[in-house]
C-alpha cells in the first residue's frame, strides 16, 4: 500500500521499500505498476503504467500551456531598433490592455484561479504591479549606480499578503497605469550607453543589460495578460 505524506514524500507498506533514509517523491505511474503487478502480472501492470503515464504527460503539458501561454521567456538573439520599439510599446500599452481585460469582472470571478493550483485573477493583477515596481526600481538603480546587485523579492509570498489576495484591483490598475507611464517616459529617452548599463541579480550572478531587462518585462507583461485573457475567454466573461 502506498501513502502520500503531507510534505509530498512517499511512504509504502509494501515490500517495495526504498533504502532507509532515502526520500522519494510520489510517482503515480510507478506506484500503479507495483499495485497492479501484484494482482495481474507484468503485462497488465505495464499496460496500466503506460496508460497512466500518457495521461499524466498530457495533463502536465496542458498545465504548462496554461502556465506559459506564450511560451517561456527566451533571451533575444539580437536587439534591433524595431524589437526595442516593440518592447517599449508593450510597456506603454499594458495598463490599458490590463484594465480592459479585468475592470468589469466581479469579486467572484476575480477569485477564480487562472489555472489549477495557480494564482487567482486578483492575485495576478496585483502581482503585475508588485513585479513592475521592482523592475522600474532596477532600471533606476542601474542608471544611477555601477552594476548594482539588486534585491530579489519572494513573489510567491508577496502574492499571499492580504492586499494581494483580497485588495481592490483598482488600486493596482491605477498604480500600473502611473508606473508604466513613468517607465515608458524613461526608456524612450535612454541613450545607447545607458542601455548598456547593467544590474546583477544575485540568483544568476551575471550582469543584465537594461535592453535585456526591457525584453524580459515586455514578455512578462504579455505573459500575464494572456493568462488572464485565456481564462476570461474560456469562461466567456
N, C-alpha and C positions, 0 to 999 in steps of 0.2 A: 504493500500500500504506500502511495506517495502522498506526502503532505507538503504544503507550502507555508512557511513561517511568515510572520508579519514583515520581516526585512527582505523578503523575496528570495531567500535561500531555500534549497530543497532538503527535506528530511524524508527518509524512507524507512519502512519497517519490513521491507522485503529483503531477500538475500543479496540484492544488487546494491550493496553499500559502497560508499566512497571511502577512500583512506581516511583514517582518523585525523581530524583537524583540517581536512581539505574542504573548502567552501565551494559548493557547486550551485550554479544558477538553475532555476526551474526550466526544464526543456520539455514541453508537451509532447513533441513527436517521439523523443527518446523514451519518455515515461509510458506513452501509449504502446510503444513497441514491446516493452517488457511486460506490461499488463496483459496485452493480447497474446503475446508469445506463451505465457503461462497457461492460456486457455485454448488457443487454436493452433499453436505451432508457428514455425518460422515463416512460412509462405503467407499465411493470413496476417501475421504481425507486420511483415514487410509491406503488404498492400495498404493496411491502415496507416502505417508510418508514412508512406509515400503520399497518401491522400491528404493526411493532416498537414504534412509539411508543405504540400502545394497550396492548400487553403491558407496556411499561415503566411506564406510568401505573398500571396495575392493581397491578404489583409494588410501586411506591412507595406506593400507597395502603394495601396490605396491611402493608407495613413500618411505616408511620405508625400504623396501628391497633394493631400490636404494641407500638410505642414509646409511644404515648399512648392506652392502652385506655379511659381515662375522659375523654379529650379534654385539650387543653392548658389550662393554668391561665388563668382569666379573672377579672379583678378584680371582686369583687361590686358590684352596683349599690347595695346597701344592706346595712347591718349591723344586723339586728334582734336582739332578745334571743333569739329562737328559733334563728336561724342561729348566733349566737355560742355558744350552749349546745351545738349540734350539733358545731361545730368543736372545742370543748373535750372533748366526749365522744370524738371521734376521737383526740385526743391521749391520752386516758385508755385507750382500748381497743386502740390499735395494738400495744403489746407482746404482749398475749395473742393477738391475731389473727396476728401475725407468727410467734410461737412455734408456734402450732397448725399453720401452713402448712408450716414448714420443719424442725421439730425431728426428724422421722422420716426425713429424706432422707439418702441415702448420700453419701459423698465424690464418687463418680462423678456422681451426679445433681446435686449442688451445683456441679460443674464444668461444667455444661451452660449455654451462653448462653441467656438468656431470649428472644432473637431473633437472627437472622443479624447478625453484626457487633456484637452487644451484650455487655454485661457478663454474667458467669456469675451464677447464683443466689447463690453465696457472696459475690461482689463486691457484689451488690445489698443483701444483709443488712448487710454492713459499711458500705456507703455510707449506709444509713439512719442508722446510729449516727454516722458522721462528720458527716453533714449536720445532724443534730438536736443534736449537741454545739454546733455553730456557731450554730444557731438559738436554743438556750437561752441561750447566752452573749450573743447580740444582744439578747434580751429584757432581760437583766440590765444590760447596758451602757446601753440606752435608759432604763431605770428609774432609773439612778443617775448619768447624765451628760446634759448638754443636747445633744440631737440629735447624738450621736457618729457619726463616719464609721467604719463597721466595716471589717474587713479580710476581703476575699473569700478563698476558697481554691480551688485548682485541682483540682476534683473528678476530672477525668479522670486526673490524675497520682496523686492520693491512692488511686484505685482500683487502681493498678498496684504500690503498695508491697506488700512481702511479706506483712504482716499482713492486708491487704485481699484479696490474691489467693489466699493459701493458709491463712490463720488459721482456727482453730476458730470456727464461727459461735456457739457457746455464749458466747464472750466478748462478742460484740456483742449477743446476745439478753439477757444479764444487764445489760449496760450500758444498752441501750434501756429495759429494764424499770425500772431505778432512775432513769434520766434522765427518763423520761416521768412517773414518779410525782412527782418534784420539780417538773417543768414544769406538770403538772396542778394541783398544790397552789398553785403561784404564780398561774396565770392565773385560777383560780376565786376568788381573793381580791384581784383588781385593782379599783381604783375607776375611775369614769368618767374622771377626769383622768389616771389612769395609762394607760388605754387610748389616750388622746390623745397620749401621748409617742411620740417618733419616733427612728429612726436613719436614716442616709444610706448607701446603697450606692454606692460610687464609680463603678460602671458606669452608674448611672442618674442620679445627682446630684439626686435628688428625695427628700424625706423620706418614709419609710414608717412609717405609724402601726402600733402594735402590734396593733390589731384586724385590719389587713390582713395583717400577718405571721402572725397566728393562722390566718386563712383560707388563706393560701398554704401553710403547713406541714401543715394538715389535708389539703389537696389533695395535697401531696407524699406524705404517708403513704398515702392511698388509691391514689394513682398507682402506687407501687411494690408495694403489696400486690396490686393487680390484675395487674401484670406477672408477679409470682410465681405468683399463682393461675392465670392463663391457661396458663402452661407446665405446671404441675403437673396441671391438669385435662386438658390436651391429651395429656400422656404417661400419664395415669391412674396417677400415683404416689401 
